[in-house]
Amino acid sequence: MLFIAMSVIEKQLSLYIPLYSRIGFEHEFDNLSKEETCHI
């Protein structure tokens, strides 16, 4: 399962230890440029 969310969700998920302990890794993405946004 893939979760894509804002960084704030990490703090909220940490309250649910069984779910939080199953998160394999996190990766922070840069914001999309105007060209990338138009392409999508």
N, C-alpha and C positions, 0 to 999 in steps of 0.2 A: 504494500500500500504506500502511496506517495502522498505526503501532505505538503502543500505549498501554501504558506501563510506568512503573515508579518512576524517579525521577531518577538513580538509581545506574547505570541501563543506559547512560546517555550516556558515562560513563567506560569502560564495558566495550566499547561500540561503537567508541570512538575507537581501539581497538587494531586494528580491521579497517578500514583506511583506504579501500579501494574502496567498502565499504558506507557508511561514515560520511560520505564525501564526497557521497553521493547523497541525504542527508537534507535536505529542503527547508527545514523550520523545525520548531521545537519550541514547545509551548505548555504552560504549567503550569496545571493546573486546581485549583480549591479542593476541599476535601473535601466530600462530600455531607452534607447535613443529615439528621437522623433522618427527617423527613417525606419527603425525596427518596428515601432508602433504602427506606422502606416502600412508596412508590409503585412503585418498580422491582420 
